[in-house]
Each structure stands twice: as structure tokens, then as C-alpha cells.
Amino acid sequence: MRHNRAPRRDEEAVSDSHDAGGRPDAPPPYVLGSEAAEVARLEGQALAIAQPTRVLLQAAGIGEGMRVLDLGTGLGHVSLLLAQLVGPTGEVVAIDRDPRMLQHAEERRVAAGVEHVRYLEGDARTFRDDGPFDAVVERLVLFHLPDAEDVVRHHVAGLRPGGIFAAIEFDVGAARSEPPTELLATLVGWLLAAFRAAHADPTIGTRLVPLLSAAGLVDVNGFGIQGYRQPDDQIAPVMIAGVVRSLAPRMLASGIATEAELDLPTLEARIAEAIRASNAVVLMPTVSGAFGRRPG
């Protein structure tokens, strides 16, 4: 669930110290890590939410000729989608704190033959370019930032007057199955608790409109898109088991679940069997988007 990736990817605890402006003096960790299994999970997640991401970015007004900043680009999926939307007359500047992710993104850009995307190492909370942007976009970055409103306000100042800020986040709390299954309900509860234990906000997607408004944007609007996975669809078991696996160290350290309860080697198969046994449709986390403009 994560997507996006300005915070540093390690398993350190979130620092409680702050700078003079009230912002943590070190970025919070990206709790899901950046090892090979997590990179593979992010690839699958990006594919699963590519269509809602495109719909939300188009609704925000991202279009031909724009100069756009992509915060926490991670593996570069959003930056390449933005490159399609702005066309060759536009420009995409994409940043991430993790050089490993930037290397993956650059390899993807070269393979796609895209020339108008530029990757830079930088912190999504503090990055500032020499020139203004027509739009700033983030996907699954604010999810991990306790100072999300301050970060949005910082980037509003880097927009030209009338420029767009677009946020795309998850509402993990919306995930469930119909009819309900005990295993999925338990796993969603564990995921919510684990993200919160890591100082992330797994339901931030529900509050994007007021957050962007409080950060100084006007004409703020937004909506959510939720995927429905049918009982024979293997995507839901793979994605759910993948994020549980990535969060397992946090669950164990926080006492949310035990190794025996998680039983990671059999988890994906148990999810698939629970879905089939109940002939359940899985409602995935809602992909929520909100967008507004800098006054002026």
C-alpha cells in the first residue's frame, strides 16, 4: 500500500525530535522497506492502481505542456504516467530519498525511451526547485508523513499562481470482503494497527480534501475509486499477503500478531481459500484523490 516514496526506507524508529519549525528533524522511515520482495510488491501494486491513478490525475487537470513535480517517485510509475499526460512539450521532475528506488526508476525511463523526465535525490518534505511548477503530484507519500499538512503547504509555495496540487492516497479502512470473511477482517485490523504503530496514517485518503484546504489550496475537490476483486481473482490474495509480509516485523514487535497467527508461508493460500469458500468479492483499499489550486 504504499506506494510513494520520499521517506527513508529502513526499519528505524520514528524520531521524536523536531526542528525549530516543529517538523521532525529526520524523515520518518518507510516501514515497508525496499528489499527485493518489497520492490516486487510495489510493482504489482502500481499495476493494480494504475487506472485509478490516471483517472484522478486527469480529473485534477494534469495535461499537455505542464511542468510537474512528482514527490516520492519510488520506482517511477507515476512519473512515467505524468510524462504521458504532459507530453513531450512538458517536463516531469521526480524526486525520492532512496537512490536504490531512483536507479530502478531511471532504468524504467530509459527502457521506455522517455526524454522529458528527470530524477533527483531529494526529501519530499523540503525539496524546492529553482523555478515554479504548474503542478505538484504525490501518491502514497503523505500516508507516511506525520507532518502531511506542512509538507503540502511547503509545495503550494512552489506552485505558480493557479497551479495544481494533487494527492493520491489509500483508505485502507475501506478494505473488506462481501460476504465478510473472518480472516480478511482480522488481517485488515492488523494492517491498520501496524501502520499506526509505525506512525503512518492508513485512512488518510478519507481526509484529503480538508487537508489540502487547510494547507492553503482553493477549489479543492476529490473522490475515491475502489477495486472489486472477484472470488477467482488471485490479485487480492497476492497483494494482501504481500503487505502483511512487509509489515510482519512491525506486527511482531508491537504485539499485534504472533508468528503462529501470521503463518506467513501459508498466508496467501489461506486468503485465497477463505475467499473461495465464501464466494466472496474483495473490496480493495480505496484509492482516494484530492486536488486544488494555489490562489492567485
C-alpha positions, 0 to 999 in steps of 0.5 A: 500500500504504499506506494510513494516514496520520499521517506527513508526506507529502513526499519528505524524508529520514528524520531521524536525530535523536531526542528525549530519549525516543529517538523521532525528533524529526520524523515520518518522511515518507510516501514515497508522497506525496499528489499527485493520482495518489497520492490516486487510488491510495489510493482504489482501494486502500481499495476493494480492502481494504475487506472485509478491513478490516471483517472484522478490525475486527469480529473485534477487537470494534469495535461499537455505542456505542464511542468510537474513535480512528482514527490516520492517517485519510488520506482517511477510509475507515476512519473512515467504516467505524468510524462504521458499526460504532459507530453513531450512539450512538458517536463516531469521532475521526480524526486525520492530519498532512496537512490536504490528506488531512483536507479530502478526508476531511471532504468524504467525511463530509459527502457521506455525511451522517455526524454522529458523526465528527470530524477533527483535525490531529494526529501519530499518534505523540503525539496524546492526547485529553482523555478515554479511548477504548474503542478505538484503530484504525490501518491502514497507519500503523505500516508507516511508523513506525520507532518502531511499538512506542512509538507503540502503547504511547503509545495503550494509555495512552489506552485505558480499562481493557479497551479495544481496540487494533487494527492493520491492516497489509500483508505485502507479502512475501506478494505473488506470482503462481501460476504465478510470473511473472518480472516480478511477482517482480522488481517485488515485490523492488523494492517491498520494497527501496524501502520499506526504503530509505525506512525503512518496514517492508513485512512488518510485518503478519507481526509484529503480534501480538508487537508489540502484546504487547510494547507492553503489550496482553493477549489479543492475537490476529490473522490475515491475509486475502489477495486472489486476483486472477484472470488477467482481473482488471485490479485487480492490474495497476492497483494494482501499477503504481500503487505502483511509480509512487509509489515510482519516485523512491525506486527511482531514487535508491537504485539499485534500478531504472533508468528503462529497467527501470521503463518506467513508461508501459508498466508496467501493460500489461506486468503485465497481459500477463505475467499473461495469458500465464501464466494466472496468479492474483495473490496480493495483499499480505496484509492482516494484523490484530492486536488486544488489550486494555489490562489492567485 
